[in-house]
Amino acid sequence: MATQDYRRESLEAWDKVSAGWERERRRIWDMTRAVGEWLVDALDPQPGETIVELAAGLGDTGFAAAARLGDEGRLITSDFAPGMLEAARRRAAELEVTNAEFRPLDAERLELDDRSVDGVICRLGYMLMSDPVTAFRETRRVLRDRGRVAFAVWADPERNPWATVAGRAFREHTGEPPPDPDDPGAFALAREERIREVLRAARLEPHRIEELDMRWRFESLDDYWRWMLETSPLGSQVHELPEEGQAAVREGMARGLEPFAAAGGGYDLRGACLNVLAR
């Protein structure tokens, strides 16, 4: 897909699911909390610094960093999807975060001055960008001397069945081929070698790369189905299918979930990230 087409469709898709993300905020944070906490600890925000969160979604990771910045510090919470940014504003009000500002920033075209921030944090966003090298170059451009970036990306698809069960069921029904691993998407930066290659092209050096495991809990097939429809861009594609097509995808998901059935009911699915600190 042409870059501009991908960027437009990505913006539309993530804006569309922002309401679902807000409804599922607690589950999203509970399941990825360890990732966010790792990123904040690795970034090590100091009082008085300026930190940017890219692709912030609901903003919880950045708000955890904001608590360390003090009244003199500043968090810039950013996302290119307006719906996500508005949801983040509401979340900040709930948490009584007072040292954050909210800006609609595109990570590949940052409207920030050179060397204007001390740190950048991005939880599960860089791999979705149309050109990760450009995004990391922009990140490096806005970092001050001794600035740093902490980010997380999904690890290999095989280690993330919580995400791949739905995609596989959709492709089995539609006949679409598996995604090219080098194309933008959930697993575009799933290999450590690829991460190092992209960072090197942006003149950034990884100081730490660590794997982090997690578990995703779904109470039933209905729970997983609703989650996929409301929080994943794949949901829009499923909605476009006729009723019999949607039923076929749902049946495919049910088969894919069988190996992950929990003894007490529902499903427990694995997840894995690669967490990185770079300078």
C-alpha positions as CSV (number, residue, x, y, z in Angstrom):
1,M,0.0,0.0,0.0
2,A,1.3,3.5,-0.9
3,T,2.5,5.4,2.1
4,Q,-0.1,8.1,2.0
5,D,-2.9,5.6,1.6
6,Y,-1.6,3.7,4.6
7,R,-1.3,6.9,6.7
8,R,-4.8,8.0,5.9
9,E,-6.4,4.6,6.5
10,S,-4.4,4.2,9.7
11,L,-5.6,7.5,11.1
12,E,-9.2,6.7,10.2
13,A,-9.0,3.3,11.8
14,W,-7.4,4.3,15.1
15,D,-9.7,7.3,15.4
16,K,-12.7,5.0,14.9
17,V,-11.7,2.6,17.7
18,S,-10.8,5.3,20.2
19,A,-14.2,5.0,21.9
20,G,-13.7,1.3,22.3
21,W,-10.3,1.9,23.8
22,E,-11.8,4.3,26.3
23,R,-14.4,1.7,27.3
24,E,-11.7,-0.9,27.6
25,R,-9.2,1.3,29.3
26,R,-8.9,-0.7,32.5
27,R,-8.3,-4.0,30.7
28,I,-5.8,-2.4,28.3
29,W,-3.8,-0.8,31.2
30,D,-4.0,-4.0,33.4
31,M,-2.7,-6.2,30.6
32,T,0.1,-3.8,29.5
33,R,0.8,-2.1,32.8
34,A,4.2,-3.9,33.2
35,V,5.2,-2.6,29.8
36,G,4.4,1.0,30.7
37,E,6.1,0.8,34.0
38,W,9.3,-0.7,32.4
39,L,9.3,2.2,29.9
40,V,9.0,4.8,32.6
41,D,11.6,3.3,34.8
42,A,14.0,2.9,31.8
43,L,13.4,6.5,30.7
44,D,13.9,7.7,34.3
45,P,12.2,11.1,34.0
46,Q,13.7,13.8,36.2
47,P,12.1,16.8,37.9
48,G,11.9,19.7,35.5
49,E,12.4,17.7,32.3
50,T,10.2,17.8,29.2
51,I,9.0,14.4,28.0
52,V,6.9,13.5,24.9
53,E,4.7,10.5,24.7
54,L,4.1,9.5,21.0
55,A,1.1,7.5,19.9
56,A,-0.1,7.9,23.5
57,G,-3.6,6.3,23.1
58,L,-5.3,6.9,26.4
59,G,-2.0,8.3,27.9
60,D,-1.6,6.1,31.0
61,T,2.1,5.5,30.4
62,G,2.9,9.1,29.9
63,F,0.9,10.1,33.0
64,A,3.0,7.7,35.0
65,A,6.0,9.5,33.8
66,A,4.4,12.9,34.5
67,A,4.3,12.0,38.2
68,R,8.1,12.1,38.3
69,L,8.5,15.4,36.4
70,G,7.2,17.7,39.2
71,D,5.5,21.0,38.8
72,E,8.4,22.4,36.8
73,G,8.5,19.5,34.4
74,R,6.2,19.0,31.4
75,L,4.6,16.1,29.6
76,I,3.5,16.4,26.0
77,T,0.8,13.8,25.4
78,S,0.4,13.3,21.7
79,D,-1.4,11.1,19.2
80,F,-2.3,11.6,15.6
81,A,-5.9,10.3,16.2
82,P,-8.1,13.1,17.6
83,G,-10.4,10.6,19.3
84,M,-7.5,9.1,21.2
85,L,-6.2,12.5,22.3
86,E,-9.6,13.6,23.6
87,A,-9.9,10.3,25.6
88,A,-6.4,11.0,27.0
89,R,-7.6,14.5,28.1
90,R,-10.4,12.9,30.0
91,R,-8.2,10.4,31.6
92,A,-5.7,13.1,32.7
93,A,-8.6,14.9,34.4
94,E,-9.6,11.8,36.2
95,L,-6.0,11.4,37.5
96,E,-5.7,15.1,38.2
97,V,-2.6,15.4,36.1
98,T,-1.7,19.1,36.0
99,N,1.7,19.1,34.1
100,A,0.6,17.7,30.8
101,E,-0.3,19.4,27.6
102,F,-2.1,17.7,24.6
103,R,-1.0,18.0,21.0
104,P,-2.0,16.2,17.8
105,L,1.4,15.1,16.7
106,D,2.4,12.8,13.8
107,A,5.5,10.9,14.9
108,E,6.9,11.0,11.3
109,R,6.5,14.8,11.1
110,L,6.9,16.1,14.6
111,E,6.0,19.8,15.0
112,L,8.6,20.3,17.7
113,D,11.8,22.2,17.6
114,D,15.2,20.6,17.3
115,R,16.7,19.5,20.6
116,S,13.6,20.6,22.5
117,V,12.8,17.6,24.7
118,D,14.7,15.4,27.2
119,G,13.0,12.1,26.5
120,V,10.5,10.3,24.3
121,I,8.3,7.4,25.3
122,C,6.2,5.3,23.0
123,R,4.3,2.2,24.1
124,L,3.4,-0.1,21.1
125,G,3.4,2.6,18.4
126,Y,6.5,2.7,16.3
127,M,5.8,-0.6,14.5
128,L,2.5,0.8,13.2
129,M,4.0,3.9,11.5
130,S,4.3,4.0,7.8
131,D,8.1,4.6,8.0
132,P,9.7,3.7,11.3
133,V,13.1,5.0,10.2
134,T,11.6,8.4,9.6
135,A,9.8,8.3,12.9
136,F,13.0,7.5,14.8
137,R,14.9,10.2,12.9
138,E,12.3,12.7,14.0
139,T,12.6,11.4,17.5
140,R,16.4,11.8,17.5
141,R,16.0,15.3,16.0
142,V,13.9,16.6,18.9
143,L,16.0,15.0,21.6
144,R,18.5,17.2,23.5
145,D,22.0,16.1,24.1
146,R,21.9,13.1,26.4
147,G,18.2,12.6,25.6
148,R,16.8,9.1,25.4
149,V,13.9,7.2,24.0
150,A,12.1,4.3,25.6
151,F,9.7,2.2,23.5
152,A,8.0,-1.1,23.2
153,V,7.0,-3.2,20.2
154,W,5.3,-6.5,19.9
155,A,7.6,-9.6,19.7
156,D,7.1,-12.5,17.2
157,P,3.5,-13.3,16.1
158,E,3.9,-16.8,17.5
159,R,4.3,-15.3,20.9
160,N,1.2,-13.1,20.6
161,P,-1.8,-15.4,20.0
162,W,-4.1,-12.8,21.7
163,A,-3.6,-10.8,18.4
164,T,-3.0,-13.4,15.8
165,V,-6.1,-15.6,16.4
166,A,-8.4,-12.9,15.0
167,G,-6.2,-12.0,12.1
168,R,-5.7,-15.6,11.0
169,A,-9.5,-16.3,11.1
170,F,-10.1,-13.3,9.0
171,R,-7.5,-14.3,6.4
172,E,-8.8,-17.9,6.3
173,H,-12.2,-16.6,5.3
174,T,-11.2,-13.9,2.9
175,G,-8.2,-15.7,1.3
176,E,-5.9,-12.7,2.0
177,P,-2.2,-13.7,2.2
178,P,-0.3,-13.2,5.4
179,P,1.1,-9.7,5.9
180,D,4.6,-8.9,4.7
181,P,6.7,-8.8,7.8
182,D,8.5,-5.7,6.5
183,D,5.2,-3.8,6.0
184,P,3.8,-1.5,8.8
185,G,1.8,-3.5,11.3
186,A,1.8,-5.0,14.7
187,F,4.9,-7.2,14.0
188,A,7.0,-4.9,11.8
189,L,9.6,-4.6,14.5
190,A,9.3,-8.0,16.1
191,R,12.9,-9.0,15.6
192,E,15.8,-7.6,17.6
193,E,17.9,-7.5,14.5
194,R,15.3,-5.3,12.7
195,I,15.1,-3.0,15.7
196,R,18.9,-2.5,15.7
197,E,18.8,-1.9,11.9
198,V,16.1,0.8,12.1
199,L,17.8,2.5,15.1
200,R,21.1,2.5,13.4
201,A,19.6,4.1,10.3
202,A,18.2,6.9,12.6
203,R,21.6,7.2,14.4
204,L,20.3,6.0,17.6
205,E,22.0,3.3,19.7
206,P,20.1,0.7,21.8
207,H,21.3,0.5,25.4
208,R,18.8,-2.1,26.6
209,I,16.6,-4.6,24.8
210,E,14.5,-6.8,27.0
211,E,11.6,-9.2,26.4
212,L,8.6,-8.9,28.6
213,D,5.8,-11.5,28.8
214,M,2.1,-10.9,29.6
215,R,-1.2,-12.6,29.6
216,W,-4.5,-11.5,28.1
217,R,-7.7,-12.8,29.7
218,F,-11.0,-13.1,27.9
219,E,-14.1,-14.3,29.7
220,S,-15.7,-15.9,26.7
221,L,-15.8,-16.0,22.9
222,D,-18.3,-13.1,23.0
223,D,-15.8,-11.1,25.1
224,Y,-13.0,-11.8,22.6
225,W,-15.3,-11.0,19.6
226,R,-16.4,-7.7,21.1
227,W,-12.9,-6.8,22.0
228,M,-11.7,-7.3,18.5
229,L,-14.6,-5.4,17.0
230,E,-14.3,-2.4,19.3
231,T,-10.5,-2.0,19.8
232,S,-8.8,-3.4,16.7
233,P,-8.7,-1.8,13.2
234,L,-9.4,-5.3,12.0
235,G,-12.9,-4.8,13.4
236,S,-13.7,-2.3,10.7
237,Q,-12.8,-4.9,8.1
238,V,-15.0,-7.6,9.7
239,H,-17.9,-5.1,10.0
240,E,-17.7,-4.7,6.2
241,L,-18.3,-8.4,5.6
242,P,-21.9,-9.7,5.0
243,E,-23.5,-11.5,8.0
244,E,-22.5,-14.9,6.8
245,G,-18.9,-13.8,6.4
246,Q,-18.8,-12.3,9.9
247,A,-20.2,-15.6,11.3
248,A,-17.5,-17.5,9.4
249,V,-14.8,-15.3,10.9
250,R,-16.3,-15.8,14.4
251,E,-16.3,-19.6,14.0
252,G,-12.6,-19.4,12.9
253,M,-11.8,-17.4,16.0
254,A,-13.6,-20.0,18.2
255,R,-11.4,-22.7,16.7
256,G,-8.3,-20.6,17.1
257,L,-9.1,-20.0,20.8
258,E,-9.6,-23.7,21.7
259,P,-5.9,-24.3,22.7
260,F,-6.1,-21.4,25.1
261,A,-9.3,-22.4,27.0
262,A,-8.9,-21.9,30.7
263,A,-9.9,-24.5,33.3
264,G,-12.4,-22.2,34.9
265,G,-13.8,-21.0,31.6
266,G,-12.8,-18.3,29.2
267,Y,-9.4,-18.0,27.6
268,D,-5.9,-17.1,28.7
269,L,-3.7,-16.0,25.8
270,R,0.0,-15.1,25.8
271,G,1.6,-11.9,24.7
272,A,5.2,-10.7,24.5
273,C,6.9,-7.4,23.8
274,L,10.4,-6.2,23.2
275,N,11.2,-3.1,25.4
276,V,14.0,-0.9,24.3
277,L,16.0,2.1,25.7
278,A,18.0,4.0,23.1
279,R,20.0,7.2,22.9
